[in-house]
Amino acid sequence: MPNSKSAAKSLRQSIIKRDRNRQQRSALRTKLKKFRSLLVEKPTQEDADKEFGLVVKALDQAASRQLIHKNTASRTKSRLAALKKKTFVG
């Protein structure tokens, strides 16, 4: 239990931020899973490119909000691009 008014406010704010971060992180993971499952289904090149653009945008936004680290976003984008390329080349 907080001992002061400011500590109580800080606790309320941290709970709100934690819940918001959980929701956003979960939504990001869902987009990543959706893209990976799309690649398994052998989509058209246009569908894959469109979905890839949405995933990249979501990763960049998450990194800019410091939801994930910028290097994590970059690494994930690189791995997804390689997976997309492998799907259509091989």
PyMOL Python script that loads the backbone (N, CA, C, O; Angstrom):
from pymol import cmd

cmd.read_pdbstr("""\
ATOM      1  N   MET A   1       0.836  -1.182   0.000  1.00  0.00           N
ATOM      2  CA  MET A   1       0.000   0.000   0.000  1.00  0.00           C
ATOM      3  C   MET A   1       0.885   1.251   0.000  1.00  0.00           C
ATOM      4  O   MET A   1       1.875   1.332   0.728  1.00  0.00           O
ATOM      5  N   PRO A   2       0.504   2.220  -0.834  1.00  0.00           N
ATOM      6  CA  PRO A   2       1.272   3.468  -0.867  1.00  0.00           C
ATOM      7  C   PRO A   2       1.090   4.260   0.426  1.00  0.00           C
ATOM      8  O   PRO A   2       0.032   4.231   1.055  1.00  0.00           O
ATOM      9  N   ASN A   3       2.142   4.958   0.796  1.00  0.00           N
ATOM     10  CA  ASN A   3       2.119   5.723   2.040  1.00  0.00           C
ATOM     11  C   ASN A   3       1.818   7.204   1.851  1.00  0.00           C
ATOM     12  O   ASN A   3       1.599   7.915   2.832  1.00  0.00           O
ATOM     13  N   SER A   4       1.803   7.680   0.614  1.00  0.00           N
ATOM     14  CA  SER A   4       1.533   9.093   0.379  1.00  0.00           C
ATOM     15  C   SER A   4       0.612   9.243  -0.831  1.00  0.00           C
ATOM     16  O   SER A   4       0.377   8.296  -1.582  1.00  0.00           O
ATOM     17  N   LYS A   5       0.099  10.466  -0.993  1.00  0.00           N
ATOM     18  CA  LYS A   5      -0.780  10.715  -2.129  1.00  0.00           C
ATOM     19  C   LYS A   5      -0.050  10.517  -3.450  1.00  0.00           C
ATOM     20  O   LYS A   5      -0.595   9.940  -4.391  1.00  0.00           O
ATOM     21  N   SER A   6       1.184  10.999  -3.512  1.00  0.00           N
ATOM     22  CA  SER A   6       1.941  10.888  -4.760  1.00  0.00           C
ATOM     23  C   SER A   6       2.266   9.428  -5.080  1.00  0.00           C
ATOM     24  O   SER A   6       2.278   9.033  -6.246  1.00  0.00           O
ATOM     25  N   ALA A   7       2.528   8.634  -4.047  1.00  0.00           N
ATOM     26  CA  ALA A   7       2.795   7.209  -4.264  1.00  0.00           C
ATOM     27  C   ALA A   7       1.530   6.500  -4.742  1.00  0.00           C
ATOM     28  O   ALA A   7       1.600   5.591  -5.568  1.00  0.00           O
ATOM     29  N   ALA A   8       0.378   6.914  -4.224  1.00  0.00           N
ATOM     30  CA  ALA A   8      -0.891   6.325  -4.650  1.00  0.00           C
ATOM     31  C   ALA A   8      -1.157   6.644  -6.117  1.00  0.00           C
ATOM     32  O   ALA A   8      -1.588   5.782  -6.882  1.00  0.00           O
ATOM     33  N   LYS A   9      -0.893   7.902  -6.502  1.00  0.00           N
ATOM     34  CA  LYS A   9      -1.094   8.302  -7.891  1.00  0.00           C
ATOM     35  C   LYS A   9      -0.132   7.547  -8.804  1.00  0.00           C
ATOM     36  O   LYS A   9      -0.519   7.094  -9.881  1.00  0.00           O
ATOM     37  N   SER A  10       1.100   7.414  -8.378  1.00  0.00           N
ATOM     38  CA  SER A  10       2.093   6.692  -9.151  1.00  0.00           C
ATOM     39  C   SER A  10       1.678   5.238  -9.353  1.00  0.00           C
ATOM     40  O   SER A  10       1.855   4.683 -10.437  1.00  0.00           O
ATOM     41  N   LEU A  11       1.135   4.632  -8.324  1.00  0.00           N
ATOM     42  CA  LEU A  11       0.655   3.257  -8.423  1.00  0.00           C
ATOM     43  C   LEU A  11      -0.485   3.148  -9.432  1.00  0.00           C
ATOM     44  O   LEU A  11      -0.510   2.226 -10.248  1.00  0.00           O
ATOM     45  N   ARG A  12      -1.428   4.087  -9.376  1.00  0.00           N
ATOM     46  CA  ARG A  12      -2.545   4.078 -10.329  1.00  0.00           C
ATOM     47  C   ARG A  12      -2.037   4.222 -11.761  1.00  0.00           C
ATOM     48  O   ARG A  12      -2.494   3.522 -12.665  1.00  0.00           O
ATOM     49  N   GLN A  13      -1.100   5.123 -11.956  1.00  0.00           N
ATOM     50  CA  GLN A  13      -0.561   5.351 -13.301  1.00  0.00           C
ATOM     51  C   GLN A  13       0.179   4.124 -13.816  1.00  0.00           C
ATOM     52  O   GLN A  13       0.047   3.762 -14.985  1.00  0.00           O
ATOM     53  N   SER A  14       0.950   3.492 -12.957  1.00  0.00           N
ATOM     54  CA  SER A  14       1.715   2.330 -13.401  1.00  0.00           C
ATOM     55  C   SER A  14       0.800   1.163 -13.759  1.00  0.00           C
ATOM     56  O   SER A  14       1.107   0.397 -14.672  1.00  0.00           O
ATOM     57  N   ILE A  15      -0.307   1.020 -13.058  1.00  0.00           N
ATOM     58  CA  ILE A  15      -1.269  -0.040 -13.365  1.00  0.00           C
ATOM     59  C   ILE A  15      -1.901   0.210 -14.739  1.00  0.00           C
ATOM     60  O   ILE A  15      -2.057  -0.713 -15.539  1.00  0.00           O
ATOM     61  N   ILE A  16      -2.257   1.461 -14.996  1.00  0.00           N
ATOM     62  CA  ILE A  16      -2.851   1.815 -16.285  1.00  0.00           C
ATOM     63  C   ILE A  16      -1.850   1.583 -17.415  1.00  0.00           C
ATOM     64  O   ILE A  16      -2.197   1.011 -18.449  1.00  0.00           O
ATOM     65  N   LYS A  17      -0.608   2.028 -17.216  1.00  0.00           N
ATOM     66  CA  LYS A  17       0.418   1.852 -18.242  1.00  0.00           C
ATOM     67  C   LYS A  17       0.715   0.381 -18.489  1.00  0.00           C
ATOM     68  O   LYS A  17       0.912  -0.028 -19.633  1.00  0.00           O
ATOM     69  N   ARG A  18       0.749  -0.420 -17.425  1.00  0.00           N
ATOM     70  CA  ARG A  18       1.018  -1.843 -17.571  1.00  0.00           C
ATOM     71  C   ARG A  18      -0.076  -2.506 -18.404  1.00  0.00           C
ATOM     72  O   ARG A  18       0.213  -3.305 -19.294  1.00  0.00           O
ATOM     73  N   ASP A  19      -1.331  -2.172 -18.112  1.00  0.00           N
ATOM     74  CA  ASP A  19      -2.443  -2.756 -18.861  1.00  0.00           C
ATOM     75  C   ASP A  19      -2.401  -2.344 -20.334  1.00  0.00           C
ATOM     76  O   ASP A  19      -2.633  -3.165 -21.221  1.00  0.00           O
ATOM     77  N   ARG A  20      -2.105  -1.071 -20.585  1.00  0.00           N
ATOM     78  CA  ARG A  20      -2.025  -0.593 -21.965  1.00  0.00           C
ATOM     79  C   ARG A  20      -0.883  -1.282 -22.707  1.00  0.00           C
ATOM     80  O   ARG A  20      -1.045  -1.690 -23.857  1.00  0.00           O
ATOM     81  N   ASN A  21       0.263  -1.412 -22.057  1.00  0.00           N
ATOM     82  CA  ASN A  21       1.406  -2.070 -22.692  1.00  0.00           C
ATOM     83  C   ASN A  21       1.098  -3.533 -22.990  1.00  0.00           C
ATOM     84  O   ASN A  21       1.486  -4.043 -24.041  1.00  0.00           O
ATOM     85  N   ARG A  22       0.406  -4.211 -22.078  1.00  0.00           N
ATOM     86  CA  ARG A  22       0.043  -5.612 -22.309  1.00  0.00           C
ATOM     87  C   ARG A  22      -0.855  -5.747 -23.527  1.00  0.00           C
ATOM     88  O   ARG A  22      -0.667  -6.643 -24.350  1.00  0.00           O
ATOM     89  N   GLN A  23      -1.829  -4.857 -23.638  1.00  0.00           N
ATOM     90  CA  GLN A  23      -2.748  -4.908 -24.775  1.00  0.00           C
ATOM     91  C   GLN A  23      -2.013  -4.661 -26.086  1.00  0.00           C
ATOM     92  O   GLN A  23      -2.230  -5.372 -27.067  1.00  0.00           O
ATOM     93  N   GLN A  24      -1.149  -3.662 -26.102  1.00  0.00           N
ATOM     94  CA  GLN A  24      -0.426  -3.329 -27.323  1.00  0.00           C
ATOM     95  C   GLN A  24       0.558  -4.420 -27.703  1.00  0.00           C
ATOM     96  O   GLN A  24       0.696  -4.745 -28.883  1.00  0.00           O
ATOM     97  N   ARG A  25       1.243  -4.990 -26.722  1.00  0.00           N
ATOM     98  CA  ARG A  25       2.189  -6.068 -26.999  1.00  0.00           C
ATOM     99  C   ARG A  25       1.456  -7.298 -27.520  1.00  0.00           C
ATOM    100  O   ARG A  25       1.937  -7.975 -28.429  1.00  0.00           O
ATOM    101  N   SER A  26       0.299  -7.585 -26.947  1.00  0.00           N
ATOM    102  CA  SER A  26      -0.503  -8.717 -27.394  1.00  0.00           C
ATOM    103  C   SER A  26      -0.986  -8.497 -28.830  1.00  0.00           C
ATOM    104  O   SER A  26      -0.956  -9.426 -29.638  1.00  0.00           O
ATOM    105  N   ALA A  27      -1.424  -7.299 -29.150  1.00  0.00           N
ATOM    106  CA  ALA A  27      -1.876  -6.991 -30.507  1.00  0.00           C
ATOM    107  C   ALA A  27      -0.728  -7.133 -31.503  1.00  0.00           C
ATOM    108  O   ALA A  27      -0.928  -7.625 -32.613  1.00  0.00           O
ATOM    109  N   LEU A  28       0.464  -6.707 -31.114  1.00  0.00           N
ATOM    110  CA  LEU A  28       1.635  -6.836 -31.976  1.00  0.00           C
ATOM    111  C   LEU A  28       1.955  -8.304 -32.228  1.00  0.00           C
ATOM    112  O   LEU A  28       2.218  -8.697 -33.365  1.00  0.00           O
ATOM    113  N   ARG A  29       1.936  -9.108 -31.182  1.00  0.00           N
ATOM    114  CA  ARG A  29       2.217 -10.535 -31.335  1.00  0.00           C
ATOM    115  C   ARG A  29       1.174 -11.211 -32.222  1.00  0.00           C
ATOM    116  O   ARG A  29       1.496 -12.112 -32.997  1.00  0.00           O
ATOM    117  N   THR A  30      -0.068 -10.774 -32.102  1.00  0.00           N
ATOM    118  CA  THR A  30      -1.130 -11.333 -32.928  1.00  0.00           C
ATOM    119  C   THR A  30      -0.871 -11.024 -34.399  1.00  0.00           C
ATOM    120  O   THR A  30      -1.057 -11.891 -35.252  1.00  0.00           O
ATOM    121  N   LYS A  31      -0.441  -9.789 -34.708  1.00  0.00           N
ATOM    122  CA  LYS A  31      -0.133  -9.423 -36.091  1.00  0.00           C
ATOM    123  C   LYS A  31       1.022 -10.257 -36.635  1.00  0.00           C
ATOM    124  O   LYS A  31       1.003 -10.675 -37.793  1.00  0.00           O
ATOM    125  N   LEU A  32       2.030 -10.499 -35.792  1.00  0.00           N
ATOM    126  CA  LEU A  32       3.169 -11.303 -36.224  1.00  0.00           C
ATOM    127  C   LEU A  32       2.734 -12.740 -36.520  1.00  0.00           C
ATOM    128  O   LEU A  32       3.143 -13.318 -37.528  1.00  0.00           O
ATOM    129  N   LYS A  33       1.915 -13.310 -35.651  1.00  0.00           N
ATOM    130  CA  LYS A  33       1.428 -14.670 -35.864  1.00  0.00           C
ATOM    131  C   LYS A  33       0.561 -14.755 -37.108  1.00  0.00           C
ATOM    132  O   LYS A  33       0.634 -15.731 -37.854  1.00  0.00           O
ATOM    133  N   LYS A  34      -0.258 -13.737 -37.334  1.00  0.00           N
ATOM    134  CA  LYS A  34      -1.124 -13.707 -38.508  1.00  0.00           C
ATOM    135  C   LYS A  34      -0.288 -13.693 -39.782  1.00  0.00           C
ATOM    136  O   LYS A  34      -0.611 -14.387 -40.746  1.00  0.00           O
ATOM    137  N   PHE A  35       0.792 -12.900 -39.790  1.00  0.00           N
ATOM    138  CA  PHE A  35       1.657 -12.835 -40.962  1.00  0.00           C
ATOM    139  C   PHE A  35       2.359 -14.169 -41.197  1.00  0.00           C
ATOM    140  O   PHE A  35       2.422 -14.648 -42.330  1.00  0.00           O
ATOM    141  N   ARG A  36       2.883 -14.766 -40.138  1.00  0.00           N
ATOM    142  CA  ARG A  36       3.568 -16.055 -40.290  1.00  0.00           C
ATOM    143  C   ARG A  36       2.618 -17.138 -40.783  1.00  0.00           C
ATOM    144  O   ARG A  36       2.992 -17.954 -41.625  1.00  0.00           O
ATOM    145  N   SER A  37       1.396 -17.154 -40.268  1.00  0.00           N
ATOM    146  CA  SER A  37       0.436 -18.166 -40.712  1.00  0.00           C
ATOM    147  C   SER A  37      -0.002 -17.903 -42.154  1.00  0.00           C
ATOM    148  O   SER A  37      -0.309 -18.840 -42.891  1.00  0.00           O
ATOM    149  N   LEU A  38      -0.031 -16.636 -42.553  1.00  0.00           N
ATOM    150  CA  LEU A  38      -0.355 -16.302 -43.934  1.00  0.00           C
ATOM    151  C   LEU A  38       0.691 -16.879 -44.879  1.00  0.00           C
ATOM    152  O   LEU A  38       0.350 -17.387 -45.948  1.00  0.00           O
ATOM    153  N   LEU A  39       1.955 -16.805 -44.494  1.00  0.00           N
ATOM    154  CA  LEU A  39       3.022 -17.325 -45.345  1.00  0.00           C
ATOM    155  C   LEU A  39       2.951 -18.849 -45.483  1.00  0.00           C
ATOM    156  O   LEU A  39       3.346 -19.404 -46.508  1.00  0.00           O
ATOM    157  N   VAL A  40       2.453 -19.508 -44.462  1.00  0.00           N
ATOM    158  CA  VAL A  40       2.316 -20.966 -44.521  1.00  0.00           C
ATOM    159  C   VAL A  40       1.241 -21.365 -45.533  1.00  0.00           C
ATOM    160  O   VAL A  40       1.325 -22.426 -46.150  1.00  0.00           O
ATOM    161  N   GLU A  41       0.235 -20.508 -45.698  1.00  0.00           N
ATOM    162  CA  GLU A  41      -0.890 -20.798 -46.590  1.00  0.00           C
ATOM    163  C   GLU A  41      -0.584 -20.529 -48.064  1.00  0.00           C
ATOM    164  O   GLU A  41      -1.478 -20.660 -48.901  1.00  0.00           O
ATOM    165  N   LYS A  42       0.634 -20.162 -48.399  1.00  0.00           N
ATOM    166  CA  LYS A  42       1.048 -19.866 -49.771  1.00  0.00           C
ATOM    167  C   LYS A  42       0.177 -18.769 -50.409  1.00  0.00           C
ATOM    168  O   LYS A  42      -0.608 -19.046 -51.316  1.00  0.00           O
ATOM    169  N   PRO A  43       0.320 -17.532 -49.933  1.00  0.00           N
ATOM    170  CA  PRO A  43      -0.496 -16.431 -50.476  1.00  0.00           C
ATOM    171  C   PRO A  43       0.067 -15.934 -51.802  1.00  0.00           C
ATOM    172  O   PRO A  43       1.114 -16.397 -52.255  1.00  0.00           O
ATOM    173  N   THR A  44      -0.627 -14.999 -52.413  1.00  0.00           N
ATOM    174  CA  THR A  44      -0.074 -14.327 -53.578  1.00  0.00           C
ATOM    175  C   THR A  44       0.978 -13.328 -53.102  1.00  0.00           C
ATOM    176  O   THR A  44       1.011 -12.953 -51.930  1.00  0.00           O
ATOM    177  N   GLN A  45       1.825 -12.912 -54.017  1.00  0.00           N
ATOM    178  CA  GLN A  45       2.893 -11.961 -53.685  1.00  0.00           C
ATOM    179  C   GLN A  45       2.309 -10.638 -53.183  1.00  0.00           C
ATOM    180  O   GLN A  45       2.845 -10.027 -52.258  1.00  0.00           O
ATOM    181  N   GLU A  46       1.206 -10.201 -53.800  1.00  0.00           N
ATOM    182  CA  GLU A  46       0.605  -8.927 -53.423  1.00  0.00           C
ATOM    183  C   GLU A  46       0.049  -8.976 -51.996  1.00  0.00           C
ATOM    184  O   GLU A  46       0.214  -8.030 -51.225  1.00  0.00           O
ATOM    185  N   ASP A  47      -0.609 -10.087 -51.656  1.00  0.00           N
ATOM    186  CA  ASP A  47      -1.151 -10.229 -50.301  1.00  0.00           C
ATOM    187  C   ASP A  47      -0.034 -10.221 -49.261  1.00  0.00           C
ATOM    188  O   ASP A  47      -0.149  -9.587 -48.211  1.00  0.00           O
ATOM    189  N   ALA A  48       1.042 -10.931 -49.568  1.00  0.00           N
ATOM    190  CA  ALA A  48       2.164 -11.003 -48.638  1.00  0.00           C
ATOM    191  C   ALA A  48       2.817  -9.633 -48.465  1.00  0.00           C
ATOM    192  O   ALA A  48       3.168  -9.246 -47.350  1.00  0.00           O
ATOM    193  N   ASP A  49       2.980  -8.900 -49.569  1.00  0.00           N
ATOM    194  CA  ASP A  49       3.591  -7.573 -49.492  1.00  0.00           C
ATOM    195  C   ASP A  49       2.729  -6.612 -48.681  1.00  0.00           C
ATOM    196  O   ASP A  49       3.235  -5.825 -47.880  1.00  0.00           O
ATOM    197  N   LYS A  50       1.422  -6.691 -48.901  1.00  0.00           N
ATOM    198  CA  LYS A  50       0.499  -5.812 -48.178  1.00  0.00           C
ATOM    199  C   LYS A  50       0.551  -6.098 -46.677  1.00  0.00           C
ATOM    200  O   LYS A  50       0.660  -5.178 -45.867  1.00  0.00           O
ATOM    201  N   GLU A  51       0.474  -7.364 -46.318  1.00  0.00           N
ATOM    202  CA  GLU A  51       0.496  -7.740 -44.904  1.00  0.00           C
ATOM    203  C   GLU A  51       1.855  -7.432 -44.278  1.00  0.00           C
ATOM    204  O   GLU A  51       1.926  -7.020 -43.121  1.00  0.00           O
ATOM    205  N   PHE A  52       2.931  -7.630 -45.038  1.00  0.00           N
ATOM    206  CA  PHE A  52       4.271  -7.324 -44.540  1.00  0.00           C
ATOM    207  C   PHE A  52       4.393  -5.844 -44.210  1.00  0.00           C
ATOM    208  O   PHE A  52       4.989  -5.478 -43.197  1.00  0.00           O
ATOM    209  N   GLY A  53       3.830  -4.991 -45.061  1.00  0.00           N
ATOM    210  CA  GLY A  53       3.863  -3.554 -44.803  1.00  0.00           C
ATOM    211  C   GLY A  53       3.152  -3.189 -43.504  1.00  0.00           C
ATOM    212  O   GLY A  53       3.612  -2.328 -42.755  1.00  0.00           O
ATOM    213  N   LEU A  54       2.028  -3.851 -43.246  1.00  0.00           N
ATOM    214  CA  LEU A  54       1.290  -3.593 -42.012  1.00  0.00           C
ATOM    215  C   LEU A  54       2.072  -4.044 -40.782  1.00  0.00           C
ATOM    216  O   LEU A  54       2.063  -3.374 -39.749  1.00  0.00           O
ATOM    217  N   VAL A  55       2.749  -5.184 -40.902  1.00  0.00           N
ATOM    218  CA  VAL A  55       3.529  -5.708 -39.775  1.00  0.00           C
ATOM    219  C   VAL A  55       4.731  -4.809 -39.500  1.00  0.00           C
ATOM    220  O   VAL A  55       5.050  -4.529 -38.345  1.00  0.00           O
ATOM    221  N   VAL A  56       5.391  -4.362 -40.553  1.00  0.00           N
ATOM    222  CA  VAL A  56       6.549  -3.473 -40.390  1.00  0.00           C
ATOM    223  C   VAL A  56       6.117  -2.167 -39.727  1.00  0.00           C
ATOM    224  O   VAL A  56       6.804  -1.654 -38.843  1.00  0.00           O
ATOM    225  N   LYS A  57       4.984  -1.638 -40.156  1.00  0.00           N
ATOM    226  CA  LYS A  57       4.473  -0.405 -39.556  1.00  0.00           C
ATOM    227  C   LYS A  57       4.195  -0.612 -38.070  1.00  0.00           C
ATOM    228  O   LYS A  57       4.537   0.238 -37.248  1.00  0.00           O
ATOM    229  N   ALA A  58       3.579  -1.733 -37.725  1.00  0.00           N
ATOM    230  CA  ALA A  58       3.262  -2.014 -36.329  1.00  0.00           C
ATOM    231  C   ALA A  58       4.537  -2.150 -35.490  1.00  0.00           C
ATOM    232  O   ALA A  58       4.597  -1.666 -34.360  1.00  0.00           O
ATOM    233  N   LEU A  59       5.549  -2.807 -36.047  1.00  0.00           N
ATOM    234  CA  LEU A  59       6.825  -2.952 -35.328  1.00  0.00           C
ATOM    235  C   LEU A  59       7.496  -1.597 -35.116  1.00  0.00           C
ATOM    236  O   LEU A  59       8.015  -1.317 -34.036  1.00  0.00           O
ATOM    237  N   ASP A  60       7.482  -0.763 -36.146  1.00  0.00           N
ATOM    238  CA  ASP A  60       8.092   0.568 -36.023  1.00  0.00           C
ATOM    239  C   ASP A  60       7.357   1.422 -34.990  1.00  0.00           C
ATOM    240  O   ASP A  60       7.981   2.146 -34.213  1.00  0.00           O
ATOM    241  N   GLN A  61       6.041   1.331 -34.990  1.00  0.00           N
ATOM    242  CA  GLN A  61       5.274   2.093 -34.007  1.00  0.00           C
ATOM    243  C   GLN A  61       5.551   1.601 -32.594  1.00  0.00           C
ATOM    244  O   GLN A  61       5.682   2.405 -31.671  1.00  0.00           O
ATOM    245  N   ALA A  62       5.642   0.285 -32.418  1.00  0.00           N
ATOM    246  CA  ALA A  62       5.927  -0.271 -31.095  1.00  0.00           C
ATOM    247  C   ALA A  62       7.308   0.163 -30.625  1.00  0.00           C
ATOM    248  O   ALA A  62       7.502   0.453 -29.445  1.00  0.00           O
ATOM    249  N   ALA A  63       8.264   0.206 -31.543  1.00  0.00           N
ATOM    250  CA  ALA A  63       9.616   0.637 -31.176  1.00  0.00           C
ATOM    251  C   ALA A  63       9.636   2.127 -30.832  1.00  0.00           C
ATOM    252  O   ALA A  63      10.344   2.540 -29.913  1.00  0.00           O
ATOM    253  N   SER A  64       8.874   2.925 -31.555  1.00  0.00           N
ATOM    254  CA  SER A  64       8.873   4.360 -31.276  1.00  0.00           C
ATOM    255  C   SER A  64       8.192   4.661 -29.937  1.00  0.00           C
ATOM    256  O   SER A  64       8.526   5.647 -29.280  1.00  0.00           O
ATOM    257  N   ARG A  65       7.247   3.822 -29.534  1.00  0.00           N
ATOM    258  CA  ARG A  65       6.588   3.986 -28.238  1.00  0.00           C
ATOM    259  C   ARG A  65       7.372   3.315 -27.111  1.00  0.00           C
ATOM    260  O   ARG A  65       6.954   3.338 -25.954  1.00  0.00           O
ATOM    261  N   GLN A  66       8.510   2.720 -27.460  1.00  0.00           N
ATOM    262  CA  GLN A  66       9.372   1.997 -26.524  1.00  0.00           C
ATOM    263  C   GLN A  66       8.648   0.813 -25.899  1.00  0.00           C
ATOM    264  O   GLN A  66       8.916   0.438 -24.757  1.00  0.00           O
ATOM    265  N   LEU A  67       7.732   0.234 -26.658  1.00  0.00           N
ATOM    266  CA  LEU A  67       7.068  -0.984 -26.238  1.00  0.00           C
ATOM    267  C   LEU A  67       8.032  -2.153 -26.407  1.00  0.00           C
ATOM    268  O   LEU A  67       8.076  -3.071 -25.589  1.00  0.00           O
ATOM    269  N   ILE A  68       8.810  -2.093 -27.502  1.00  0.00           N
ATOM    270  CA  ILE A  68       9.901  -3.039 -27.729  1.00  0.00           C
ATOM    271  C   ILE A  68      11.130  -2.209 -28.090  1.00  0.00           C
ATOM    272  O   ILE A  68      11.009  -1.043 -28.463  1.00  0.00           O
ATOM    273  N   HIS A  69      12.298  -2.805 -27.979  1.00  0.00           N
ATOM    274  CA  HIS A  69      13.534  -2.106 -28.306  1.00  0.00           C
ATOM    275  C   HIS A  69      13.649  -1.964 -29.819  1.00  0.00           C
ATOM    276  O   HIS A  69      13.160  -2.816 -30.560  1.00  0.00           O
ATOM    277  N   LYS A  70      14.289  -0.895 -30.283  1.00  0.00           N
ATOM    278  CA  LYS A  70      14.389  -0.658 -31.725  1.00  0.00           C
ATOM    279  C   LYS A  70      15.178  -1.767 -32.423  1.00  0.00           C
ATOM    280  O   LYS A  70      14.879  -2.104 -33.568  1.00  0.00           O
ATOM    281  N   ASN A  71      16.173  -2.333 -31.756  1.00  0.00           N
ATOM    282  CA  ASN A  71      16.932  -3.419 -32.374  1.00  0.00           C
ATOM    283  C   ASN A  71      16.087  -4.688 -32.480  1.00  0.00           C
ATOM    284  O   ASN A  71      16.246  -5.466 -33.421  1.00  0.00           O
ATOM    285  N   THR A  72      15.201  -4.893 -31.528  1.00  0.00           N
ATOM    286  CA  THR A  72      14.291  -6.036 -31.592  1.00  0.00           C
ATOM    287  C   THR A  72      13.355  -5.880 -32.783  1.00  0.00           C
ATOM    288  O   THR A  72      13.095  -6.845 -33.502  1.00  0.00           O
ATOM    289  N   ALA A  73      12.857  -4.683 -32.991  1.00  0.00           N
ATOM    290  CA  ALA A  73      11.986  -4.418 -34.132  1.00  0.00           C
ATOM    291  C   ALA A  73      12.737  -4.661 -35.439  1.00  0.00           C
ATOM    292  O   ALA A  73      12.211  -5.288 -36.359  1.00  0.00           O
ATOM    293  N   SER A  74      13.953  -4.168 -35.510  1.00  0.00           N
ATOM    294  CA  SER A  74      14.760  -4.331 -36.713  1.00  0.00           C
ATOM    295  C   SER A  74      15.066  -5.798 -36.984  1.00  0.00           C
ATOM    296  O   SER A  74      14.964  -6.254 -38.123  1.00  0.00           O
ATOM    297  N   ARG A  75      15.432  -6.527 -35.962  1.00  0.00           N
ATOM    298  CA  ARG A  75      15.740  -7.957 -36.107  1.00  0.00           C
ATOM    299  C   ARG A  75      14.506  -8.726 -36.573  1.00  0.00           C
ATOM    300  O   ARG A  75      14.603  -9.592 -37.443  1.00  0.00           O
ATOM    301  N   THR A  76      13.358  -8.412 -36.000  1.00  0.00           N
ATOM    302  CA  THR A  76      12.122  -9.105 -36.360  1.00  0.00           C
ATOM    303  C   THR A  76      11.745  -8.804 -37.807  1.00  0.00           C
ATOM    304  O   THR A  76      11.340  -9.704 -38.542  1.00  0.00           O
ATOM    305  N   LYS A  77      11.876  -7.544 -38.221  1.00  0.00           N
ATOM    306  CA  LYS A  77      11.570  -7.192 -39.608  1.00  0.00           C
ATOM    307  C   LYS A  77      12.485  -7.941 -40.571  1.00  0.00           C
ATOM    308  O   LYS A  77      12.040  -8.421 -41.614  1.00  0.00           O
ATOM    309  N   SER A  78      13.751  -8.038 -40.221  1.00  0.00           N
ATOM    310  CA  SER A  78      14.709  -8.725 -41.072  1.00  0.00           C
ATOM    311  C   SER A  78      14.356 -10.205 -41.201  1.00  0.00           C
ATOM    312  O   SER A  78      14.396 -10.760 -42.299  1.00  0.00           O
ATOM    313  N   ARG A  79      14.014 -10.834 -40.096  1.00  0.00           N
ATOM    314  CA  ARG A  79      13.667 -12.254 -40.124  1.00  0.00           C
ATOM    315  C   ARG A  79      12.380 -12.505 -40.907  1.00  0.00           C
ATOM    316  O   ARG A  79      12.269 -13.496 -41.629  1.00  0.00           O
ATOM    317  N   LEU A  80      11.410 -11.604 -40.759  1.00  0.00           N
ATOM    318  CA  LEU A  80      10.156 -11.768 -41.499  1.00  0.00           C
ATOM    319  C   LEU A  80      10.373 -11.554 -43.000  1.00  0.00           C
ATOM    320  O   LEU A  80       9.771 -12.249 -43.819  1.00  0.00           O
ATOM    321  N   ALA A  81      11.224 -10.603 -43.358  1.00  0.00           N
ATOM    322  CA  ALA A  81      11.530 -10.365 -44.778  1.00  0.00           C
ATOM    323  C   ALA A  81      12.216 -11.587 -45.390  1.00  0.00           C
ATOM    324  O   ALA A  81      11.925 -11.978 -46.520  1.00  0.00           O
ATOM    325  N   ALA A  82      13.129 -12.181 -44.623  1.00  0.00           N
ATOM    326  CA  ALA A  82      13.814 -13.386 -45.120  1.00  0.00           C
ATOM    327  C   ALA A  82      12.831 -14.540 -45.272  1.00  0.00           C
ATOM    328  O   ALA A  82      12.917 -15.308 -46.230  1.00  0.00           O
ATOM    329  N   LEU A  83      11.908 -14.665 -44.341  1.00  0.00           N
ATOM    330  CA  LEU A  83      10.900 -15.715 -44.409  1.00  0.00           C
ATOM    331  C   LEU A  83       9.980 -15.512 -45.611  1.00  0.00           C
ATOM    332  O   LEU A  83       9.613 -16.468 -46.295  1.00  0.00           O
ATOM    333  N   LYS A  84       9.614 -14.260 -45.858  1.00  0.00           N
ATOM    334  CA  LYS A  84       8.770 -13.949 -47.020  1.00  0.00           C
ATOM    335  C   LYS A  84       9.503 -14.260 -48.311  1.00  0.00           C
ATOM    336  O   LYS A  84       8.923 -14.826 -49.237  1.00  0.00           O
ATOM    337  N   LYS A  85      10.765 -13.897 -48.376  1.00  0.00           N
ATOM    338  CA  LYS A  85      11.559 -14.153 -49.576  1.00  0.00           C
ATOM    339  C   LYS A  85      11.705 -15.651 -49.808  1.00  0.00           C
ATOM    340  O   LYS A  85      11.599 -16.121 -50.941  1.00  0.00           O
ATOM    341  N   LYS A  86      11.946 -16.390 -48.748  1.00  0.00           N
ATOM    342  CA  LYS A  86      12.106 -17.838 -48.858  1.00  0.00           C
ATOM    343  C   LYS A  86      10.812 -18.505 -49.337  1.00  0.00           C
ATOM    344  O   LYS A  86      10.843 -19.492 -50.072  1.00  0.00           O
ATOM    345  N   THR A  87       9.690 -17.955 -48.913  1.00  0.00           N
ATOM    346  CA  THR A  87       8.389 -18.514 -49.296  1.00  0.00           C
ATOM    347  C   THR A  87       8.163 -18.404 -50.801  1.00  0.00           C
ATOM    348  O   THR A  87       7.600 -19.313 -51.409  1.00  0.00           O
ATOM    349  N   PHE A  88       8.597 -17.301 -51.404  1.00  0.00           N
ATOM    350  CA  PHE A  88       8.314 -17.090 -52.816  1.00  0.00           C
ATOM    351  C   PHE A  88       9.450 -17.534 -53.731  1.00  0.00           C
ATOM    352  O   PHE A  88       9.226 -17.727 -54.926  1.00  0.00           O
ATOM    353  N   VAL A  89      10.654 -17.701 -53.209  1.00  0.00           N
ATOM    354  CA  VAL A  89      11.769 -18.149 -54.049  1.00  0.00           C
ATOM    355  C   VAL A  89      11.821 -19.669 -54.084  1.00  0.00           C
ATOM    356  O   VAL A  89      11.984 -20.277 -55.143  1.00  0.00           O
ATOM    357  N   GLY A  90      11.679 -20.275 -52.900  1.00  0.00           N
ATOM    358  CA  GLY A  90      11.843 -21.721 -52.804  1.00  0.00           C
ATOM    359  C   GLY A  90      10.661 -22.492 -53.017  1.00  0.00           C
ATOM    360  O   GLY A  90      10.706 -23.721 -52.955  1.00  0.00           O
TER     361      GLY A  90
END
""", "prot")
cmd.dss("prot")
cmd.show_as("cartoon", "prot")
cmd.util.cbc("prot")
cmd.orient("prot")
